[in-house]
Amino acid sequence: MTFVEGGIDKLDIITISILSSFINLLKEYSKSEDNNQSRVNSLNYIIESLNQSLSIFRKERANIIKVR
């Protein structure tokens, strides 16, 4: 069951908002006039943060599935 089938709750909305913010941030960095190394460092940080978030989302999903 996906969150759409079960209805969207506040956590889903927060998660979507966070991911949307990361996407907007990436779009802005692509427009940035900073030097390439600065952009690469920033993108590396963003990717690392997304990976950490994904790990948390997977754990939460697993916990929810166990409860059912």
N, CA, C and O atoms as a GROMACS GRO file, in nm:
protein
  272
    1MET      N    1   0.085  -0.118   0.000
    1MET     CA    2   0.000   0.000   0.000
    1MET      C    3   0.089   0.124   0.000
    1MET      O    4   0.182   0.134   0.080
    2THR      N    5   0.061   0.216  -0.086
    2THR     CA    6   0.137   0.341  -0.091
    2THR      C    7   0.066   0.446  -0.007
    2THR      O    8  -0.048   0.427   0.036
    3PHE      N    9   0.137   0.559   0.016
    3PHE     CA   10   0.073   0.662   0.097
    3PHE      C   11  -0.047   0.722   0.026
    3PHE      O   12  -0.136   0.777   0.090
    4VAL      N   13  -0.051   0.711  -0.108
    4VAL     CA   14  -0.167   0.764  -0.182
    4VAL      C   15  -0.289   0.676  -0.156
    4VAL      O   16  -0.400   0.726  -0.138
    5GLU      N   17  -0.269   0.543  -0.153
    5GLU     CA   18  -0.380   0.452  -0.126
    5GLU      C   19  -0.433   0.469   0.016
    5GLU      O   20  -0.553   0.459   0.040
    6GLY      N   21  -0.342   0.494   0.109
    6GLY     CA   22  -0.381   0.507   0.249
    6GLY      C   23  -0.416   0.650   0.289
    6GLY      O   24  -0.456   0.674   0.403
    7GLY      N   25  -0.403   0.742   0.198
    7GLY     CA   26  -0.426   0.882   0.229
    7GLY      C   27  -0.296   0.949   0.268
    7GLY      O   28  -0.207   0.886   0.325
    8ILE      N   29  -0.285   1.075   0.237
    8ILE     CA   30  -0.163   1.150   0.267
    8ILE      C   31  -0.175   1.208   0.407
    8ILE      O   32  -0.272   1.278   0.437
    9ASP      N   33  -0.077   1.180   0.493
    9ASP     CA   34  -0.080   1.236   0.627
    9ASP      C   35   0.025   1.348   0.638
    9ASP      O   36   0.093   1.380   0.541
   10LYS      N   37   0.036   1.406   0.757
   10LYS     CA   38   0.127   1.519   0.776
   10LYS      C   39   0.272   1.482   0.749
   10LYS      O   40   0.346   1.563   0.692
   11LEU      N   41   0.314   1.362   0.788
   11LEU     CA   42   0.452   1.319   0.765
   11LEU      C   43   0.481   1.310   0.615
   11LEU      O   44   0.589   1.348   0.571
   12ASP      N   45   0.384   1.260   0.538
   12ASP     CA   46   0.402   1.253   0.393
   12ASP      C   47   0.419   1.393   0.334
   12ASP      O   48   0.505   1.414   0.248
   13ILE      N   49   0.340   1.486   0.379
   13ILE     CA   50   0.348   1.624   0.329
   13ILE      C   51   0.483   1.685   0.364
   13ILE      O   52   0.544   1.752   0.282
   14ILE      N   53   0.529   1.663   0.486
   14ILE     CA   54   0.660   1.715   0.528
   14ILE      C   55   0.771   1.653   0.444
   14ILE      O   56   0.862   1.723   0.400
   15THR      N   57   0.763   1.523   0.423
   15THR     CA   58   0.864   1.453   0.343
   15THR      C   59   0.868   1.507   0.201
   15THR      O   60   0.976   1.534   0.148
   16ILE      N   61   0.752   1.523   0.140
   16ILE     CA   62   0.745   1.576   0.004
   16ILE      C   63   0.801   1.718   0.001
   16ILE      O   64   0.871   1.754  -0.093
   17SER      N   65   0.771   1.799   0.101
   17SER     CA   66   0.821   1.936   0.106
   17SER      C   67   0.973   1.940   0.117
   17SER      O   68   1.038   2.021   0.051
   18ILE      N   69   1.029   1.853   0.199
   18ILE     CA   70   1.175   1.848   0.215
   18ILE      C   71   1.241   1.808   0.084
   18ILE      O   72   1.337   1.872   0.041
   19LEU      N   73   1.189   1.704   0.020
   19LEU     CA   74   1.246   1.660  -0.107
   19LEU      C   75   1.232   1.767  -0.214
   19LEU      O   76   1.323   1.788  -0.295
   20SER      N   77   1.120   1.835  -0.215
   20SER     CA   78   1.098   1.944  -0.311
   20SER      C   79   1.198   2.057  -0.287
   20SER      O   80   1.248   2.117  -0.382
   21SER      N   81   1.227   2.086  -0.161
   21SER     CA   82   1.326   2.190  -0.128
   21SER      C   83   1.464   2.153  -0.180
   21SER      O   84   1.535   2.238  -0.233
   22PHE      N   85   1.501   2.025  -0.165
   22PHE     CA   86   1.630   1.980  -0.217
   22PHE      C   87   1.636   1.996  -0.369
   22PHE      O   88   1.738   2.037  -0.424
   23ILE      N   89   1.528   1.963  -0.437
   23ILE     CA   90   1.525   1.975  -0.583
   23ILE      C   91   1.538   2.121  -0.623
   23ILE      O   92   1.613   2.152  -0.716
   24ASN      N   93   1.468   2.210  -0.556
   24ASN     CA   94   1.478   2.353  -0.586
   24ASN      C   95   1.619   2.404  -0.559
   24ASN      O   96   1.672   2.486  -0.635
   25LEU      N   97   1.680   2.356  -0.452
   25LEU     CA   98   1.817   2.394  -0.420
   25LEU      C   99   1.912   2.351  -0.531
   25LEU      O  100   2.001   2.427  -0.570
   26LEU      N  101   1.895   2.229  -0.580
   26LEU     CA  102   1.979   2.180  -0.690
   26LEU      C  103   1.962   2.266  -0.815
   26LEU      O  104   2.060   2.296  -0.883
   27LYS      N  105   1.841   2.304  -0.844
   27LYS     CA  106   1.816   2.390  -0.961
   27LYS      C  107   1.887   2.524  -0.946
   27LYS      O  108   1.944   2.575  -1.042
   28GLU      N  109   1.884   2.580  -0.826
   28GLU     CA  110   1.951   2.709  -0.803
   28GLU      C  111   2.102   2.695  -0.816
   28GLU      O  112   2.167   2.784  -0.870
   29TYR      N  113   2.158   2.584  -0.767
   29TYR     CA  114   2.302   2.564  -0.779
   29TYR      C  115   2.344   2.553  -0.924
   29TYR      O  116   2.455   2.595  -0.960
   30SER      N  117   2.258   2.499  -1.009
   30SER     CA  118   2.295   2.487  -1.150
   30SER      C  119   2.300   2.625  -1.215
   30SER      O  120   2.366   2.642  -1.318
   31LYS      N  121   2.230   2.723  -1.158
   31LYS     CA  122   2.233   2.860  -1.210
   31LYS      C  123   2.345   2.943  -1.147
   31LYS      O  124   2.378   3.051  -1.196
   32SER      N  125   2.402   2.893  -1.039
   32SER     CA  126   2.501   2.967  -0.962
   32SER      C  127   2.625   2.999  -1.045
   32SER      O  128   2.662   2.924  -1.136
   33GLU      N  129   2.687   3.112  -1.013
   33GLU     CA  130   2.809   3.152  -1.082
   33GLU      C  131   2.933   3.123  -0.998
   33GLU      O  132   3.042   3.169  -1.030
   34ASP      N  133   2.916   3.047  -0.889
   34ASP     CA  134   3.031   3.009  -0.808
   34ASP      C  135   3.126   2.924  -0.890
   34ASP      O  136   3.089   2.869  -0.994
   35ASN      N  137   3.249   2.914  -0.841
   35ASN     CA  138   3.344   2.830  -0.915
   35ASN      C  139   3.301   2.684  -0.909
   35ASN      O  140   3.223   2.645  -0.821
   36ASN      N  141   3.351   2.605  -1.000
   36ASN     CA  142   3.308   2.466  -1.012
   36ASN      C  143   3.334   2.384  -0.887
   36ASN      O  144   3.250   2.303  -0.848
   37GLN      N  145   3.448   2.404  -0.821
   37GLN     CA  146   3.479   2.324  -0.702
   37GLN      C  147   3.380   2.353  -0.590
   37GLN      O  148   3.339   2.261  -0.518
   38SER      N  149   3.342   2.477  -0.574
   38SER     CA  150   3.245   2.514  -0.473
   38SER      C  151   3.111   2.446  -0.500
   38SER      O  152   3.046   2.395  -0.409
   39ARG      N  153   3.070   2.444  -0.625
   39ARG     CA  154   2.944   2.380  -0.662
   39ARG      C  155   2.950   2.230  -0.639
   39ARG      O  156   2.855   2.170  -0.590
   40VAL      N  157   3.063   2.169  -0.675
   40VAL     CA  158   3.080   2.025  -0.654
   40VAL      C  159   3.073   1.993  -0.505
   40VAL      O  160   3.007   1.897  -0.466
   41ASN      N  161   3.141   2.072  -0.423
   41ASN     CA  162   3.138   2.049  -0.278
   41ASN      C  163   2.996   2.062  -0.223
   41ASN      O  164   2.953   1.981  -0.140
   42SER      N  165   2.924   2.162  -0.270
   42SER     CA  166   2.786   2.181  -0.224
   42SER      C  167   2.698   2.066  -0.267
   42SER      O  168   2.617   2.016  -0.188
   43LEU      N  169   2.713   2.023  -0.391
   43LEU     CA  170   2.632   1.911  -0.440
   43LEU      C  171   2.666   1.782  -0.366
   43LEU      O  172   2.577   1.701  -0.340
   44ASN      N  173   2.793   1.762  -0.334
   44ASN     CA  174   2.831   1.644  -0.256
   44ASN      C  175   2.763   1.644  -0.120
   44ASN      O  176   2.716   1.541  -0.073
   45TYR      N  177   2.758   1.761  -0.057
   45TYR     CA  178   2.691   1.773   0.073
   45TYR      C  179   2.542   1.743   0.060
   45TYR      O  180   2.485   1.672   0.143
   46ILE      N  181   2.480   1.795  -0.044
   46ILE     CA  182   2.337   1.772  -0.066
   46ILE      C  183   2.310   1.624  -0.089
   46ILE      O  184   2.216   1.568  -0.032
   47ILE      N  185   2.393   1.560  -0.170
   47ILE     CA  186   2.376   1.417  -0.198
   47ILE      C  187   2.393   1.335  -0.070
   47ILE      O  188   2.318   1.241  -0.046
   48GLU      N  189   2.491   1.370   0.011
   48GLU     CA  190   2.512   1.300   0.138
   48GLU      C  191   2.390   1.316   0.229
   48GLU      O  192   2.347   1.220   0.293
   49SER      N  193   2.335   1.436   0.234
   49SER     CA  194   2.216   1.461   0.316
   49SER      C  195   2.097   1.380   0.265
   49SER      O  196   2.021   1.324   0.344
   50LEU      N  197   2.081   1.374   0.133
   50LEU     CA  198   1.972   1.295   0.076
   50LEU      C  199   1.988   1.146   0.108
   50LEU      O  200   1.890   1.078   0.138
   51ASN      N  201   2.110   1.097   0.102
   51ASN     CA  202   2.134   0.956   0.135
   51ASN      C  203   2.099   0.927   0.280
   51ASN      O  204   2.041   0.823   0.310
   52GLN      N  205   2.134   1.019   0.370
   52GLN     CA  206   2.100   1.000   0.511
   52GLN      C  207   1.948   1.003   0.530
   52GLN      O  208   1.893   0.924   0.608
   53SER      N  209   1.882   1.094   0.460
   53SER     CA  210   1.736   1.103   0.469
   53SER      C  211   1.672   0.976   0.417
   53SER      O  212   1.576   0.925   0.475
   54LEU      N  213   1.724   0.925   0.306
   54LEU     CA  214   1.669   0.803   0.248
   54LEU      C  215   1.679   0.687   0.346
   54LEU      O  216   1.587   0.606   0.358
   55SER      N  217   1.790   0.679   0.416
   55SER     CA  218   1.809   0.574   0.516
   55SER      C  219   1.703   0.584   0.625
   55SER      O  220   1.647   0.483   0.668
   56ILE      N  221   1.677   0.704   0.670
   56ILE     CA  222   1.575   0.726   0.774
   56ILE      C  223   1.436   0.689   0.722
   56ILE      O  224   1.359   0.624   0.793
   57PHE      N  225   1.405   0.730   0.598
   57PHE     CA  226   1.275   0.698   0.541
   57PHE      C  227   1.256   0.547   0.528
   57PHE      O  228   1.147   0.496   0.552
   58ARG      N  229   1.362   0.476   0.489
   58ARG     CA  230   1.353   0.330   0.476
   58ARG      C  231   1.328   0.264   0.611
   58ARG      O  232   1.248   0.171   0.621
   59LYS      N  233   1.396   0.312   0.716
   59LYS     CA  234   1.375   0.256   0.850
   59LYS      C  235   1.233   0.281   0.898
   59LYS      O  236   1.169   0.192   0.954
   60GLU      N  237   1.184   0.402   0.875
   60GLU     CA  238   1.047   0.434   0.916
   60GLU      C  239   0.946   0.348   0.842
   60GLU      O  240   0.850   0.298   0.901
   61ARG      N  241   0.968   0.331   0.712
   61ARG     CA  242   0.878   0.247   0.633
   61ARG      C  243   0.879   0.104   0.686
   61ARG      O  244   0.773   0.042   0.700
   62ALA      N  245   0.997   0.052   0.717
   62ALA     CA  246   1.008  -0.084   0.770
   62ALA      C  247   0.934  -0.096   0.903
   62ALA      O  248   0.868  -0.196   0.928
   63ASN      N  249   0.945   0.006   0.988
   63ASN     CA  250   0.875   0.004   1.117
   63ASN      C  251   0.724   0.006   1.098
   63ASN      O  252   0.651  -0.062   1.170
   64ILE      N  253   0.678   0.083   1.000
   64ILE     CA  254   0.534   0.090   0.973
   64ILE      C  255   0.483  -0.044   0.921
   64ILE      O  256   0.376  -0.090   0.960
   65ILE      N  257   0.561  -0.106   0.833
   65ILE     CA  258   0.521  -0.236   0.778
   65ILE      C  259   0.515  -0.341   0.888
   65ILE      O  260   0.425  -0.426   0.886
   66LYS      N  261   0.608  -0.338   0.984
   66LYS     CA  262   0.608  -0.434   1.095
   66LYS      C  263   0.482  -0.421   1.180
   66LYS      O  264   0.430  -0.521   1.229
   67VAL      N  265   0.434  -0.299   1.196
   67VAL     CA  266   0.317  -0.274   1.280
   67VAL      C  267   0.192  -0.336   1.219
   67VAL      O  268   0.103  -0.382   1.291
   68ARG      N  269   0.186  -0.337   1.087
   68ARG     CA  270   0.067  -0.391   1.020
   68ARG      C  271   0.064  -0.534   1.038
   68ARG      O  272  -0.027  -0.601   0.990
   0.00000   0.00000   0.00000
